[in-house]
Amino acid sequence: MPRTAADAPDPAASDLLATLRRNLATRVASGRGGYVELLDQARRDLADLADPDEPEDVRAALPGLVASALAGHARRGRRRPSRTDTERLTRAFRALDACGITAREEFRCCSTCARAELGGVAEAAGARGYAFYHWQDAEVAAAGGALAVGFESRHPLRRAAVGEEVAEVLRAHGLTVHWDGDPDRRLEIAMDWDRRRHGRLAAFPEPEDPSEPRLTVAFTNPGPYRLPGWLTRYEGRVAVSDLARMVLPWLPAGVVAAVTGAGGTEARIERDFGFLRVAGGPDLPRDRVEEHLGRWAVCGTWPPPASPDRGGVLDVTYFDASGEGSVDSPEPMDGTAARDLLYRLTPVEGTFAVFTAHTGAVVQMMWESGMRLWMEELSDGGSAAGRHVSLPEAEEVVRVLDAEGRSALADLGELSPPAW
């Protein structure tokens, strides 16, 4: 059948979708935000870009666009090396911080805004200069271009020297840097821009199936903090697959999901590190819960009791004092994600993270003024003892906590009570 004019795609809608896809690709590649946060941002982008009378089909396409982008990221992840270019970049930026050059990733929207703020930040830190790339730079890199890294010195005669030092540190971390030595030109890094996504940030829903069982879900939180926004989006009627893939494996510690099935049957489910605990029922492996939940939704029965492994998961809270994010209620991270977090947190005074193993061992860290990283362990009685550590030392402590369920902080030397 020949196409009619009415069947032809709307050029304006096609251009709008292309812009939304580009914005989404940058955010997915940057590794920030899970499905809910990415969908919310895509909707804000649409509101900023579109006419209020924009066809509804563009708005309706957004959930599928986000899920598709995350699925593509997961497929590419199968070919990623053990250390990615973006991980090398983050480690290089932390090395720059340590040697007296303030370094910030995805910092502000453009060079003008970034430079206007970073001069004061570097001066307050006593740094010799600063290095950065901003959101638009990340967007270019995510699209396959080179990543441009800007820099500046607090002393006008040392601008080229700071640029050379930044280039040397980047190269020492295995990155290919192009720069002609002109202090008025930014460095360019040829790299594969695609950060790993871990845990909830990698999860995405399957296409909706109208025949799939749906459950009614409500959450209770005995702790002092509000439920995270991504979680409250799943209150009410939820498909079994969404609950099993997007919610239950990532429940913050202490939060209980009250799930009501057909005929009013109710189950109360709580995450306990590496498994899900059903009140009055069996313990379920958190990464293989969909089949069991589906059977309960239809038949009202659970599988026979089992003994899932609680290990392989750390409960983590953190606060980034530069405003780059925080998690108040402990969320699960595997060891790789927890170590990645160590490097991505901005090393400014007040930034902290707390890591708890299934054995009850707790290690926590905080950045102090002067780029000093304090790490401490908690005893059973709640008292703390610790020491100043380097980032690689902190990484090893978190690795052991995940692998062995113990704090290895004392292996680095004598511990002291905190000064405060």
One Martini backbone bead per residue (centre of mass of N, CA, C, O) as a GRO file, in nm:
protein
  420
    1MET     BB    1   0.095   0.036   0.025
    2PRO     BB    2   0.085   0.355  -0.012
    3ARG     BB    3   0.197   0.636   0.110
    4THR     BB    4   0.100   0.905   0.294
    5ALA     BB    5   0.119   1.209   0.432
    6ALA     BB    6   0.016   1.104   0.715
    7ASP     BB    7   0.255   0.878   0.736
    8ALA     BB    8   0.464   1.074   0.764
    9PRO     BB    9   0.712   1.190   0.926
   10ASP     BB   10   0.785   1.420   1.162
   11PRO     BB   11   1.044   1.630   1.149
   12ALA     BB   12   1.028   1.760   1.430
   13ALA     BB   13   1.010   1.493   1.591
   14SER     BB   14   1.276   1.373   1.486
   15ASP     BB   15   1.462   1.597   1.596
   16LEU     BB   16   1.380   1.567   1.890
   17LEU     BB   17   1.463   1.272   1.929
   18ALA     BB   18   1.760   1.315   1.858
   19THR     BB   19   1.821   1.503   2.096
   20LEU     BB   20   1.733   1.312   2.323
   21ARG     BB   21   1.937   1.088   2.252
   22ARG     BB   22   2.194   1.252   2.298
   23ASN     BB   23   2.148   1.324   2.593
   24LEU     BB   24   2.117   1.030   2.688
   25ALA     BB   25   2.391   0.920   2.597
   26THR     BB   26   2.557   1.094   2.788
   27ARG     BB   27   2.435   0.997   3.059
   28VAL     BB   28   2.489   0.698   3.026
   29ALA     BB   29   2.803   0.724   2.977
   30SER     BB   30   2.846   0.872   3.267
   31GLY     BB   31   2.691   0.690   3.501
   32ARG     BB   32   2.431   0.859   3.577
   33GLY     BB   33   2.176   0.740   3.690
   34GLY     BB   34   1.886   0.590   3.661
   35TYR     BB   35   1.603   0.523   3.507
   36VAL     BB   36   1.431   0.736   3.653
   37GLU     BB   37   1.626   0.979   3.623
   38LEU     BB   38   1.648   0.968   3.313
   39LEU     BB   39   1.346   1.007   3.257
   40ASP     BB   40   1.313   1.277   3.398
   41GLN     BB   41   1.521   1.429   3.222
   42ALA     BB   42   1.383   1.378   2.950
   43ARG     BB   43   1.126   1.535   3.027
   44ARG     BB   44   1.268   1.805   3.071
   45ASP     BB   45   1.381   1.831   2.791
   46LEU     BB   46   1.108   1.833   2.649
   47ALA     BB   47   0.997   2.086   2.792
   48ASP     BB   48   1.229   2.274   2.678
   49LEU     BB   49   1.198   2.195   2.353
   50ALA     BB   50   0.892   2.188   2.339
   51ASP     BB   51   0.589   2.216   2.247
   52PRO     BB   52   0.296   2.195   2.419
   53ASP     BB   53   0.172   2.049   2.138
   54GLU     BB   54   0.315   1.799   2.142
   55PRO     BB   55   0.311   1.500   2.053
   56GLU     BB   56   0.244   1.219   2.245
   57ASP     BB   57   0.444   1.012   2.112
   58VAL     BB   58   0.702   1.135   2.228
   59ARG     BB   59   0.639   1.095   2.526
   60ALA     BB   60   0.581   0.780   2.502
   61ALA     BB   61   0.888   0.710   2.403
   62LEU     BB   62   1.081   0.752   2.650
   63PRO     BB   63   1.098   0.479   2.803
   64GLY     BB   64   1.218   0.326   2.557
   65LEU     BB   65   1.474   0.498   2.522
   66VAL     BB   66   1.601   0.441   2.796
   67ALA     BB   67   1.605   0.131   2.787
   68SER     BB   68   1.771   0.113   2.523
   69ALA     BB   69   2.024   0.261   2.625
   70LEU     BB   70   2.086   0.059   2.858
   71ALA     BB   71   2.103  -0.196   2.683
   72GLY     BB   72   2.339  -0.100   2.507
   73HIS     BB   73   2.538  -0.063   2.739
   74ALA     BB   74   2.538  -0.362   2.826
   75ARG     BB   75   2.645  -0.480   2.562
   76ARG     BB   76   2.916  -0.318   2.563
   77GLY     BB   77   3.022  -0.435   2.839
   78ARG     BB   78   3.131  -0.714   2.724
   79ARG     BB   79   3.394  -0.539   2.586
   80ARG     BB   80   3.528  -0.443   2.829
   81PRO     BB   81   3.783  -0.369   2.998
   82SER     BB   82   3.927  -0.379   3.309
   83ARG     BB   83   4.022  -0.080   3.212
   84THR     BB   84   3.895   0.211   3.147
   85ASP     BB   85   3.918   0.526   3.030
   86THR     BB   86   3.740   0.657   3.253
   87GLU     BB   87   3.899   0.534   3.489
   88ARG     BB   88   4.166   0.664   3.417
   89LEU     BB   89   4.065   0.953   3.435
   90THR     BB   90   3.978   0.959   3.732
   91ARG     BB   91   4.257   0.882   3.846
   92ALA     BB   92   4.405   1.123   3.727
   93PHE     BB   93   4.243   1.341   3.879
   94ARG     BB   94   4.328   1.244   4.162
   95ALA     BB   95   4.631   1.289   4.113
   96LEU     BB   96   4.610   1.592   4.071
   97ASP     BB   97   4.500   1.662   4.346
   98ALA     BB   98   4.749   1.542   4.505
   99CYS     BB   99   4.960   1.753   4.333
  100GLY     BB  100   4.798   2.054   4.319
  101ILE     BB  101   4.547   1.998   4.108
  102THR     BB  102   4.246   2.085   4.043
  103ALA     BB  103   3.993   1.828   3.969
  104ARG     BB  104   3.714   1.817   3.725
  105GLU     BB  105   3.416   1.650   3.639
  106GLU     BB  106   3.156   1.756   3.480
  107PHE     BB  107   3.190   2.085   3.503
  108ARG     BB  108   2.946   2.216   3.417
  109CYS     BB  109   2.835   2.356   3.102
  110CYS     BB  110   3.100   2.543   3.069
  111SER     BB  111   3.385   2.726   3.060
  112THR     BB  112   3.287   2.984   3.193
  113CYS     BB  113   3.163   2.853   3.450
  114ALA     BB  114   3.404   2.686   3.539
  115ARG     BB  115   3.621   2.915   3.565
  116ALA     BB  116   3.463   3.101   3.763
  117GLU     BB  117   3.492   2.874   4.000
  118LEU     BB  118   3.784   2.734   4.004
  119GLY     BB  119   3.965   2.959   4.100
  120GLY     BB  120   3.854   2.962   4.395
  121VAL     BB  121   3.896   2.664   4.461
  122ALA     BB  122   4.205   2.658   4.422
  123GLU     BB  123   4.275   2.879   4.623
  124ALA     BB  124   4.145   2.747   4.878
  125ALA     BB  125   4.339   2.480   4.835
  126GLY     BB  126   4.634   2.570   4.734
  127ALA     BB  127   4.657   2.550   4.436
  128ARG     BB  128   4.824   2.591   4.125
  129GLY     BB  129   4.558   2.476   3.983
  130TYR     BB  130   4.351   2.359   3.701
  131ALA     BB  131   4.116   2.096   3.593
  132PHE     BB  132   3.879   2.025   3.313
  133TYR     BB  133   3.539   1.922   3.233
  134HIS     BB  134   3.234   1.945   3.069
  135TRP     BB  135   2.930   1.864   2.953
  136GLN     BB  136   2.993   1.924   2.650
  137ASP     BB  137   3.245   1.750   2.640
  138ALA     BB  138   3.104   1.483   2.708
  139GLU     BB  139   2.915   1.487   2.462
  140VAL     BB  140   3.137   1.464   2.249
  141ALA     BB  141   3.264   1.198   2.355
  142ALA     BB  142   3.000   1.024   2.339
  143ALA     BB  143   2.997   1.078   2.009
  144GLY     BB  144   3.336   1.023   1.944
  145GLY     BB  145   3.507   1.236   2.045
  146ALA     BB  146   3.714   1.435   2.189
  147LEU     BB  147   3.849   1.523   2.497
  148ALA     BB  148   3.833   1.829   2.658
  149VAL     BB  149   4.096   1.989   2.857
  150GLY     BB  150   4.113   2.219   3.091
  151PHE     BB  151   4.331   2.495   3.211
  152GLU     BB  152   4.508   2.647   3.501
  153SER     BB  153   4.690   2.909   3.655
  154ARG     BB  154   4.768   3.118   3.922
  155HIS     BB  155   5.017   3.169   3.738
  156PRO     BB  156   5.074   3.315   3.434
  157LEU     BB  157   5.374   3.179   3.387
  158ARG     BB  158   5.245   2.861   3.443
  159ARG     BB  159   5.048   2.748   3.228
  160ALA     BB  160   5.220   2.547   3.059
  161ALA     BB  161   5.316   2.374   3.300
  162VAL     BB  162   5.038   2.274   3.381
  163GLY     BB  163   4.963   2.144   3.112
  164GLU     BB  164   5.199   1.939   3.117
  165GLU     BB  165   5.122   1.799   3.381
  166VAL     BB  166   4.849   1.700   3.295
  167ALA     BB  167   4.947   1.533   3.053
  168GLU     BB  168   5.137   1.342   3.212
  169VAL     BB  169   4.922   1.214   3.396
  170LEU     BB  170   4.742   1.103   3.175
  171ARG     BB  171   4.961   0.925   3.040
  172ALA     BB  172   5.032   0.758   3.301
  173HIS     BB  173   4.717   0.635   3.268
  174GLY     BB  174   4.691   0.554   2.942
  175LEU     BB  175   4.652   0.817   2.779
  176THR     BB  176   4.576   1.002   2.483
  177VAL     BB  177   4.757   1.304   2.418
  178HIS     BB  178   4.678   1.627   2.266
  179TRP     BB  179   4.942   1.883   2.244
  180ASP     BB  180   5.119   2.199   2.153
  181GLY     BB  181   5.176   2.397   2.424
  182ASP     BB  182   4.937   2.586   2.423
  183PRO     BB  183   4.776   2.763   2.682
  184ASP     BB  184   4.513   2.834   2.487
  185ARG     BB  185   4.490   2.525   2.470
  186ARG     BB  186   4.341   2.234   2.481
  187LEU     BB  187   4.322   1.926   2.563
  188GLU     BB  188   4.330   1.598   2.394
  189ILE     BB  189   4.132   1.294   2.419
  190ALA     BB  190   4.158   0.970   2.308
  191MET     BB  191   3.844   0.796   2.367
  192ASP     BB  192   3.637   0.569   2.543
  193TRP     BB  193   3.309   0.676   2.620
  194ASP     BB  194   3.218   0.445   2.891
  195ARG     BB  195   3.075   0.390   3.166
  196ARG     BB  196   3.014   0.213   3.417
  197ARG     BB  197   2.745   0.016   3.543
  198HIS     BB  198   2.580  -0.030   3.858
  199GLY     BB  199   2.327  -0.194   3.945
  200ARG     BB  200   2.073   0.020   3.940
  201LEU     BB  201   2.215   0.184   3.699
  202ALA     BB  202   2.172  -0.086   3.498
  203ALA     BB  203   1.877  -0.102   3.516
  204PHE     BB  204   1.602  -0.239   3.310
  205PRO     BB  205   1.314  -0.261   3.147
  206GLU     BB  206   1.083  -0.432   3.001
  207PRO     BB  207   0.851  -0.463   2.797
  208GLU     BB  208   0.530  -0.431   2.819
  209ASP     BB  209   0.293  -0.674   2.963
  210PRO     BB  210  -0.045  -0.703   2.994
  211SER     BB  211  -0.038  -1.017   3.112
  212GLU     BB  212   0.106  -0.941   3.354
  213PRO     BB  213   0.142  -0.952   3.668
  214ARG     BB  214   0.010  -0.757   3.942
  215LEU     BB  215   0.112  -0.549   4.213
  216THR     BB  216   0.091  -0.423   4.540
  217VAL     BB  217   0.289  -0.141   4.665
  218ALA     BB  218   0.461  -0.077   4.982
  219PHE     BB  219   0.655   0.143   5.191
  220THR     BB  220   0.878   0.108   5.473
  221ASN     BB  221   1.058   0.340   5.709
  222PRO     BB  222   1.244   0.332   6.010
  223GLY     BB  223   1.411   0.557   5.944
  224PRO     BB  224   1.517   0.906   5.918
  225TYR     BB  225   1.466   0.880   5.613
  226ARG     BB  226   1.366   0.926   5.317
  227LEU     BB  227   1.255   0.802   5.050
  228PRO     BB  228   1.361   0.747   4.760
  229GLY     BB  229   1.248   0.856   4.459
  230TRP     BB  230   1.281   0.594   4.289
  231LEU     BB  231   1.098   0.420   4.482
  232THR     BB  232   0.821   0.577   4.486
  233ARG     BB  233   0.756   0.513   4.180
  234TYR     BB  234   0.669   0.196   4.284
  235GLU     BB  235   0.408   0.268   4.394
  236GLY     BB  236   0.156   0.037   4.375
  237ARG     BB  237   0.112  -0.071   4.062
  238VAL     BB  238   0.314  -0.363   3.974
  239ALA     BB  239   0.509  -0.536   3.793
  240VAL     BB  240   0.688  -0.811   3.843
  241SER     BB  241   0.942  -0.735   3.678
  242ASP     BB  242   0.989  -0.456   3.805
  243LEU     BB  243   1.019  -0.551   4.098
  244ALA     BB  244   1.256  -0.763   4.042
  245ARG     BB  245   1.457  -0.551   3.878
  246MET     BB  246   1.406  -0.237   4.009
  247VAL     BB  247   1.380  -0.299   4.339
  248LEU     BB  248   1.452  -0.542   4.537
  249PRO     BB  249   1.772  -0.553   4.491
  250TRP     BB  250   1.775  -0.216   4.596
  251LEU     BB  251   1.699  -0.205   4.875
  252PRO     BB  252   1.716  -0.040   5.136
  253ALA     BB  253   1.810  -0.060   5.439
  254GLY     BB  254   1.504  -0.143   5.623
  255VAL     BB  255   1.323  -0.164   5.390
  256VAL     BB  256   0.976  -0.239   5.332
  257ALA     BB  257   0.791  -0.459   5.121
  258ALA     BB  258   0.448  -0.444   5.058
  259VAL     BB  259   0.287  -0.726   4.907
  260THR     BB  260  -0.002  -0.755   4.692
  261GLY     BB  261  -0.209  -0.997   4.577
  262ALA     BB  262  -0.415  -1.210   4.490
  263GLY     BB  263  -0.673  -1.205   4.727
  264GLY     BB  264  -0.479  -1.040   4.948
  265THR     BB  265  -0.206  -1.140   4.950
  266GLU     BB  266   0.079  -1.108   5.173
  267ALA     BB  267   0.414  -0.959   5.158
  268ARG     BB  268   0.726  -0.922   5.335
  269ILE     BB  269   1.013  -0.742   5.211
  270GLU     BB  270   1.374  -0.778   5.272
  271ARG     BB  271   1.694  -0.671   5.259
  272ASP     BB  272   2.001  -0.892   5.312
  273PHE     BB  273   2.208  -0.801   5.124
  274GLY     BB  274   2.226  -1.092   4.915
  275PHE     BB  275   1.917  -1.108   5.015
  276LEU     BB  276   1.572  -1.201   5.048
  277ARG     BB  277   1.328  -1.142   5.301
  278VAL     BB  278   1.052  -1.341   5.396
  279ALA     BB  279   0.797  -1.316   5.589
  280GLY     BB  280   0.735  -1.647   5.667
  281GLY     BB  281   0.960  -1.728   5.458
  282PRO     BB  282   1.187  -1.734   5.232
  283ASP     BB  283   1.498  -1.707   5.103
  284LEU     BB  284   1.618  -1.490   4.839
  285PRO     BB  285   1.776  -1.432   4.562
  286ARG     BB  286   1.820  -1.113   4.436
  287ASP     BB  287   1.905  -1.217   4.123
  288ARG     BB  288   1.642  -1.457   4.142
  289VAL     BB  289   1.316  -1.349   4.183
  290GLU     BB  290   1.106  -1.353   3.948
  291GLU     BB  291   0.998  -1.643   3.945
  292HIS     BB  292   0.899  -1.650   4.241
  293LEU     BB  293   0.711  -1.402   4.227
  294GLY     BB  294   0.529  -1.505   3.997
  295ARG     BB  295   0.424  -1.755   4.145
  296TRP     BB  296   0.300  -1.603   4.384
  297ALA     BB  297   0.104  -1.422   4.218
  298VAL     BB  298  -0.058  -1.681   4.112
  299CYS     BB  299  -0.038  -1.914   4.369
  300GLY     BB  300   0.086  -1.834   4.665
  301THR     BB  301   0.385  -1.959   4.635
  302TRP     BB  302   0.688  -2.081   4.754
  303PRO     BB  303   0.978  -2.192   4.777
  304PRO     BB  304   1.191  -2.364   4.919
  305PRO     BB  305   1.411  -2.347   5.144
  306ALA     BB  306   1.713  -2.155   5.168
  307SER     BB  307   2.085  -2.054   5.146
  308PRO     BB  308   2.182  -1.775   5.077
  309ASP     BB  309   2.424  -1.553   4.996
  310ARG     BB  310   2.526  -1.256   5.165
  311GLY     BB  311   2.748  -1.194   4.998
  312GLY     BB  312   2.887  -0.952   4.764
  313VAL     BB  313   2.783  -0.711   4.961
  314LEU     BB  314   2.752  -0.364   5.018
  315ASP     BB  315   2.665  -0.120   5.240
  316VAL     BB  316   2.595   0.223   5.122
  317THR     BB  317   2.703   0.548   5.211
  318TYR     BB  318   2.688   0.903   5.093
  319PHE     BB  319   2.876   1.227   5.057
  320ASP     BB  320   2.897   1.509   4.839
  321ALA     BB  321   3.020   1.830   4.905
  322SER     BB  322   2.985   1.937   4.590
  323GLY     BB  323   2.689   1.812   4.487
  324GLU     BB  324   2.706   1.503   4.338
  325GLY     BB  325   2.577   1.345   4.583
  326SER     BB  326   2.359   1.101   4.765
  327VAL     BB  327   2.325   0.845   5.037
  328ASP     BB  328   2.136   0.761   5.320
  329SER     BB  329   2.036   0.481   5.256
  330PRO     BB  330   2.145   0.178   5.240
  331GLU     BB  331   2.308   0.051   4.952
  332PRO     BB  332   2.386  -0.175   4.716
  333MET     BB  333   2.728  -0.302   4.657
  334ASP     BB  334   2.973  -0.398   4.491
  335GLY     BB  335   3.308  -0.388   4.491
  336THR     BB  336   3.345  -0.230   4.227
  337ALA     BB  337   3.151   0.004   4.293
  338ALA     BB  338   3.288   0.096   4.558
  339ARG     BB  339   3.566   0.165   4.428
  340ASP     BB  340   3.460   0.369   4.225
  341LEU     BB  341   3.348   0.569   4.433
  342LEU     BB  342   3.611   0.663   4.562
  343TYR     BB  343   3.699   0.827   4.294
  344ARG     BB  344   3.428   1.000   4.235
  345LEU     BB  345   3.459   1.144   4.476
  346THR     BB  346   3.499   1.450   4.599
  347PRO     BB  347   3.806   1.592   4.737
  348VAL     BB  348   3.640   1.733   4.991
  349GLU     BB  349   3.543   1.871   5.260
  350GLY     BB  350   3.300   1.621   5.389
  351THR     BB  351   3.343   1.385   5.230
  352PHE     BB  352   3.166   1.064   5.243
  353ALA     BB  353   3.186   0.705   5.351
  354VAL     BB  354   2.996   0.390   5.406
  355PHE     BB  355   3.098   0.048   5.489
  356THR     BB  356   2.906  -0.263   5.494
  357ALA     BB  357   2.914  -0.582   5.602
  358HIS     BB  358   2.761  -0.890   5.666
  359THR     BB  359   2.937  -0.915   5.944
  360GLY     BB  360   2.947  -0.588   6.051
  361ALA     BB  361   3.164  -0.453   5.920
  362VAL     BB  362   3.314  -0.115   5.945
  363VAL     BB  363   3.386   0.142   5.698
  364GLN     BB  364   3.513   0.482   5.706
  365MET     BB  365   3.517   0.803   5.524
  366MET     BB  366   3.710   1.126   5.504
  367TRP     BB  367   3.750   1.438   5.386
  368GLU     BB  368   3.998   1.669   5.433
  369SER     BB  369   4.181   1.913   5.463
  370GLY     BB  370   4.446   1.894   5.237
  371MET     BB  371   4.397   1.614   5.107
  372ARG     BB  372   4.283   1.425   5.346
  373LEU     BB  373   4.236   1.073   5.423
  374TRP     BB  374   4.003   0.937   5.638
  375MET     BB  375   4.013   0.612   5.806
  376GLU     BB  376   3.769   0.389   5.968
  377GLU     BB  377   3.683   0.171   6.235
  378LEU     BB  378   3.433  -0.025   6.392
  379SER     BB  379   3.330  -0.137   6.676
  380ASP     BB  380   3.098  -0.307   6.856
  381GLY     BB  381   3.073  -0.042   7.055
  382GLY     BB  382   3.133   0.221   6.839
  383SER     BB  383   3.416   0.266   6.823
  384ALA     BB  384   3.700   0.450   6.686
  385ALA     BB  385   3.963   0.375   6.436
  386GLY     BB  386   4.249   0.529   6.258
  387ARG     BB  387   4.373   0.668   5.936
  388HIS     BB  388   4.571   0.786   5.703
  389VAL     BB  389   4.517   0.764   5.344
  390SER     BB  390   4.522   0.642   5.043
  391LEU     BB  391   4.343   0.554   4.779
  392PRO     BB  392   4.469   0.272   4.731
  393GLU     BB  393   4.431   0.185   5.026
  394ALA     BB  394   4.125   0.217   5.036
  395GLU     BB  395   4.066   0.014   4.813
  396GLU     BB  396   4.182  -0.235   4.963
  397VAL     BB  397   3.996  -0.226   5.207
  398VAL     BB  398   3.732  -0.264   5.043
  399ARG     BB  399   3.807  -0.530   4.911
  400VAL     BB  400   3.831  -0.695   5.174
  401LEU     BB  401   3.551  -0.640   5.286
  402ASP     BB  402   3.410  -0.788   5.052
  403ALA     BB  403   3.574  -1.067   5.045
  404GLU     BB  404   3.602  -1.110   5.393
  405GLY     BB  405   3.441  -0.923   5.609
  406ARG     BB  406   3.688  -0.722   5.681
  407SER     BB  407   3.914  -0.518   5.836
  408ALA     BB  408   4.240  -0.387   5.694
  409LEU     BB  409   4.352  -0.126   5.830
  410ALA     BB  410   4.569  -0.240   6.037
  411ASP     BB  411   4.768  -0.342   5.811
  412LEU     BB  412   4.892  -0.036   5.771
  413GLY     BB  413   4.879   0.020   6.088
  414GLU     BB  414   4.840   0.223   6.329
  415LEU     BB  415   4.571   0.319   6.530
  416SER     BB  416   4.349   0.603   6.589
  417PRO     BB  417   4.170   0.817   6.724
  418PRO     BB  418   3.976   1.054   6.658
  419ALA     BB  419   4.002   1.407   6.687
  420TRP     BB  420   3.673   1.470   6.733
   0.00000   0.00000   0.00000
